[in-house]
Amino acid sequence: SKISILLGSIPRSRRATVRYMPVDISYSALRDSADIISERFPRIEFNGLVADFLNQMEHIPTGQGRFFCFFGSTLGNLSSGQAQLYLSGLAEVMDPGDNLLLGVDMVKDQKVLESAYNDSRGITAEFNRNILRVANRLAGTDFVPETFKHIAFFNQEYSRIEMHLEAKLDMIISSPHLSSGIPIKKGERIHTENSHKFTPGQLELMIESAGLRIEKLYTDPKKWFSLILIVRD
């Protein structure tokens, strides 16, 4: 949905000159994307690459006029060290003249941030609990997602939203891969996810430290979210 906005802005007369190469660790996700993109933009060449975009960037083909996109706020889900390593690694595979369009969520009022991750419809809460269903499927555990409370708050020290699952009662989690159960007490929390928020100064330091340069910063009137056009000189 995000890349379609960008591809749709390309004039029809130019689309035959464009090759779109999504990188994802999920083969099925790339196949689904290929079906949608090929139907919407039949003139654009689609070449999906099944790879870990954090650790296998050397497999991205070389070429002229490459435009890298890292949308959403995925950078914020990485630790500060991982984010720096990712940008540095990307700088190594970028050639002079290549561009990067980076999406980042910005620091904003704490009440606004915490309301977004504690939405009234409980969508984020279900997203958070779903990690337990995935654990059950992959590790054969017997977590009951409904016995955990969704907790999300802004940690000012680390400039991030933290998501936790808090046990509503005492329990012992079992798995065929474990010789004994995992005891979890009522009130104990599982730290499931971080979502870092950035200031312009933090972004400038991180991007320049990677050997890249900010060409232009696009943001909304409230400066809640930014798209940064980055170049390698």
Solvent accessible surface area in square Angstrom, and as a share of the most:
residue,aa,sasa,rsa
1,S,115,0.74
2,K,113,0.48
3,I,25,0.13
4,S,14,0.09
5,I,138,0.70
6,L,52,0.26
7,L,8,0.04
8,G,37,0.35
9,S,81,0.52
10,I,37,0.19
11,P,82,0.51
12,R,177,0.65
13,S,91,0.59
14,R,145,0.53
15,R,22,0.08
16,A,62,0.48
17,T,105,0.61
18,V,38,0.22
19,R,123,0.45
20,Y,37,0.14
21,M,51,0.23
22,P,18,0.11
23,V,40,0.23
24,D,50,0.26
25,I,128,0.65
26,S,38,0.25
27,Y,131,0.50
28,S,71,0.46
29,A,45,0.35
30,L,12,0.06
31,R,128,0.47
32,D,89,0.46
33,S,32,0.21
34,A,20,0.15
35,D,90,0.47
36,I,87,0.44
37,I,6,0.03
38,S,54,0.35
39,E,144,0.65
40,R,134,0.49
41,F,15,0.06
42,P,105,0.66
43,R,131,0.48
44,I,8,0.04
45,E,95,0.42
46,F,39,0.16
47,N,51,0.26
48,G,39,0.37
49,L,39,0.19
50,V,78,0.45
51,A,6,0.05
52,D,38,0.20
53,F,67,0.28
54,L,56,0.28
55,N,109,0.56
56,Q,71,0.32
57,M,18,0.08
58,E,119,0.53
59,H,100,0.45
60,I,31,0.16
61,P,51,0.32
62,T,112,0.65
63,G,35,0.34
64,Q,186,0.83
65,G,72,0.69
66,R,32,0.12
67,F,93,0.39
68,F,25,0.10
69,C,48,0.29
70,F,20,0.08
71,F,37,0.16
72,G,20,0.19
73,S,35,0.22
74,T,48,0.28
75,L,1,0.00
76,G,1,0.01
77,N,68,0.35
78,L,17,0.08
79,S,52,0.34
80,S,85,0.55
81,G,42,0.40
82,Q,93,0.41
83,A,1,0.01
84,Q,51,0.23
85,L,135,0.67
86,Y,16,0.06
87,L,0,0.00
88,S,34,0.22
89,G,18,0.17
90,L,4,0.02
91,A,9,0.07
92,E,144,0.65
93,V,34,0.20
94,M,0,0.00
95,D,58,0.30
96,P,93,0.59
97,G,55,0.53
98,D,3,0.01
99,N,39,0.20
100,L,1,0.00
101,L,18,0.09
102,L,0,0.00
103,G,0,0.00
104,V,1,0.00
105,D,24,0.13
106,M,10,0.05
107,V,58,0.33
108,K,32,0.13
109,D,85,0.44
110,Q,69,0.31
111,K,162,0.68
112,V,52,0.30
113,L,4,0.02
114,E,44,0.20
115,S,72,0.46
116,A,63,0.49
117,Y,42,0.16
118,N,67,0.34
119,D,44,0.23
120,S,121,0.78
121,R,200,0.73
122,G,23,0.22
123,I,99,0.50
124,T,23,0.14
125,A,14,0.11
126,E,83,0.37
127,F,130,0.54
128,N,5,0.02
129,R,39,0.14
130,N,65,0.33
131,I,79,0.40
132,L,6,0.03
133,R,86,0.31
134,V,45,0.26
135,A,32,0.24
136,N,38,0.19
137,R,174,0.64
138,L,134,0.67
139,A,38,0.29
140,G,36,0.35
141,T,19,0.11
142,D,73,0.38
143,F,26,0.11
144,V,76,0.44
145,P,13,0.08
146,E,107,0.48
147,T,30,0.17
148,F,0,0.00
149,K,104,0.44
150,H,20,0.09
151,I,27,0.14
152,A,10,0.08
153,F,65,0.27
154,F,22,0.09
155,N,32,0.17
156,Q,128,0.57
157,E,142,0.64
158,Y,118,0.45
159,S,18,0.12
160,R,41,0.15
161,I,1,0.01
162,E,10,0.05
163,M,5,0.02
164,H,20,0.09
165,L,0,0.00
166,E,37,0.17
167,A,2,0.02
168,K,97,0.41
169,L,85,0.42
170,D,102,0.53
171,M,30,0.13
172,I,122,0.62
173,I,5,0.03
174,S,54,0.35
175,S,13,0.09
176,P,109,0.69
177,H,139,0.62
178,L,78,0.39
179,S,128,0.83
180,S,83,0.53
181,G,30,0.29
182,I,74,0.38
183,P,96,0.60
184,I,13,0.06
185,K,146,0.62
186,K,141,0.60
187,G,39,0.38
188,E,84,0.38
189,R,112,0.41
190,I,54,0.27
191,H,83,0.37
192,T,30,0.17
193,E,52,0.24
194,N,37,0.19
195,S,6,0.04
196,H,21,0.09
197,K,2,0.01
198,F,19,0.08
199,T,50,0.29
200,P,86,0.54
201,G,47,0.45
202,Q,80,0.36
203,L,0,0.00
204,E,85,0.38
205,L,127,0.63
206,M,19,0.08
207,I,0,0.00
208,E,97,0.43
209,S,73,0.47
210,A,11,0.09
211,G,54,0.52
212,L,8,0.04
213,R,105,0.38
214,I,48,0.24
215,E,90,0.41
216,K,112,0.47
217,L,68,0.34
218,Y,98,0.37
219,T,59,0.34
220,D,49,0.26
221,P,139,0.88
222,K,135,0.57
223,K,139,0.59
224,W,93,0.33
225,F,74,0.31
226,S,2,0.01
227,L,62,0.31
228,I,0,0.00
229,L,34,0.17
230,I,0,0.00
231,V,18,0.10
232,R,79,0.29
233,D,111,0.57
